[in-house]
């Protein structure tokens, strides 16, 4: 029998633990789908926003019930898997080669990223260190901050990132052109970069020594190449929308721009601060190695 207090790989493989998470997301999907389809006359993006927020509330309820905000962790990669086909269906237009291409890219990214989460998940007793840190520092405000900062804010980032999907999947169909090829190359390249960085990090974590700094493969050129891949994916999605409807370039630009700012000013500094406290020599690593954009390390 599995130890119910385990937080190791054994618990991560516990089907019951995964079943609870799956149940949370199925419930969220059901509520989100109902909300979206109750708004047939509104712009598709408004329906997506309402459904997205409703689904987030459901997942938050599970986070509270299980006293673990990491129930939300897969949301980032799961939500677009349903937003993309919803936009195709809501358009009422025949499915085009562009729609097939864009949805396939979203699914390649989303399924891989969700699998990567599952591979590193430690079970129901595990909670992301960022959540745990804040729980310790401000226990009374924890659930308010969790709802606003750990659940709703990332949901809004994903919603903004999906701006490019609207013209790509719901605009009047234009023939595929050279910009579609560029957009597909950027998006696919981003998925490959992120997948490679995650695989390299997974192998490193399996054999690393205490305090050791990851500086192999892509990580020798960027301190956070997985984040670079993630940011590049959303710029690729933006390009997919521009290829379908160039007039959308200005307003859809807000999506990848917001996600870039999130990683540059929040995610990267948080991880760097943690590594500075845990890894001797990380200050020198920061001096030598680019934060996000892969670049040859400084040798002076």
Secondary structure, 3 states (H helix, E strand, C coil): CCCCCCCCHHHHCCHHHHHHHHHHHHHHHHHHHHHHHCCCCCCHHHHHHHHHHHHHHHHHHHHHHCCCHHHHCCHHHHHHHHHHHHHHHHHCCCCCHHHHHHHHHHHHHHHHHHHHHHHHCCCCCCCCHHHHHHHHHCHHHHHHHHHHHHHHHHHHHHHHHCHHHHHHHHCCCCCCCHHHHHHHHHHHHHHHHHHHHHHHHHHHHHHCCCCCCCCCHHHHCCCCHHHHHHHHHHHHHHHHHHHHCHHHHHHHHHHHHHHHHHHHHHHHHHHHHHHHHHCCCHHHHHHHCCCCCCCCCCCC
